[in-house]
Amino acid sequence: MIAHNNTALDPNPFPARESLPPPNAGTRRWMGLALLTLPTALLGLDLTLLHLALPALAVDLRPTSTEALWIMDAYGFMIAGFLITMGTLGDRIGRRKLLMIGAAAFAAASLIAAFSTSSMMLILARAALGIAGATLMPSTLALISNLFSDPRERALAIGVWATTFALGMALGPVVGGLLLEQFWWGAAFLVAVPVVGLLLVLAPVLLPEFRVPQSGRLDLTSVALSLAAMLPVVYGIKDVAKHGPSFAAIGIMATGIIFGLIFVRRQQRLADPLLEIGLFGNRGFSVALVVLLFGLIAVGGTLLLVTQYLQLVAGFSPLVAGLWMGLPALAMVAAGVGAPLVARHIRPGFVVAGALALSVVGYLMLSGLDNANDLGKIIAGFSLVYLGLGTIAALGTDLVVSSAPAEKAGSASAMSETVQDLGASLGIAILGSIATAVYRGAMAEEIPEGLSVAVRASVGDSLWAASSVQQGLPNGLMENAQAAFITGFSTVATLCAIVVAILTLLAAVALRKVPPLNAAAPLNDGG
């Protein structure tokens, strides 16, 4: 690990000792970690909490189809766009300060969202939630690197952090369903208010402050370029995921990539850049980002298809489907907490490779689905997939953060989060499009004559669309549509198995020199 020099931490409530906590974290620091898990879980919840609330919300606000999409997407869209800027901003003005400002803004935006009286008001509130959320994600992760200087404890803490975020996402539909049974749709947003209140009271007591001493001014041109790069790419990806590939979406993404190249060139010239491009010269940093990116692509696309299988093939309600997803979530928890403990004795690269090898087994199980009676196989296979996710989220994120000096931890944390967000979005867009293409090819010859044009279009488009008109379908056609969906699912799972097998070899070979967390050797293997 690179030595943490020239840090500037407020001395209280922690011992001074060059402003860093001592190697063995005390009770207060673990309490600080517990506090940081609250906004982390909240961010995960907010990504999926609205899925079950959309029908009730639609009755009340009557959004158009376009407005409904923006209500769902504005949050994640703005998070992805502002992560890098907020990560660097926290390094400059203070990570705890940014966390508290962002949390207060998150609570205020949640209140506006809960009591929105129009679709546009809710869209703007969701966008504000995304910008506020972008301050929370890198701040919480960077503060963990301040709380825990011991590599073993830091890796375990990051494992807990990553697991908490993923659990928040998994519990979103469940919590949303329970709230909707008792209250109106706006109650889903009010969960944030007590959580933020507790954070604002306890953060000054339990969390250290950190800012880079004598840091330069924030380069606003770089901020604008980062937004011009990220927002078109994320928008294009989401458009492909919903409507399939188009020249317009590809053009939008190409525009973002061009701005991204301009952004990189500017960062290389600046003495105090928004993003430290030199970090990519560190093998541990770069390989961990690659593993996180492609690992999340595989998981993101597979998660989409698993949730569709549970509802449209197995026939479960969204709430019951969410409860079934709890079993894979337990595997992810076990990996997120257990992998850092195992990595104290076995090299992290081998731990990551072993977990990814188990994920390959899981993807191969998912590629062998036959029908709606394969519930046990799909839960077992996806549990192995999530086991790999928990491991790479914990150890991969730790490799990224520990490869950066203390003054760049916020920027490194933002890169880790950006890559994971992009990976999940790309997985939905690319793998979802592949599954849809296979479905449409399989159904091309299965739709009988005599159906209306609208019904034929729905059945031939996707299983979701076919399920919306299933009441008037001839006997056996819906079963054929489910079989076509399973064929597409199997194709995607096979591709994921191949990609993750390559990641397994990459982790085992490229990260083989990273020592166990109990060792004193540095983590920054630049060769």
Beta strands, then each sheet from edge to edge (+ up, - down):
end
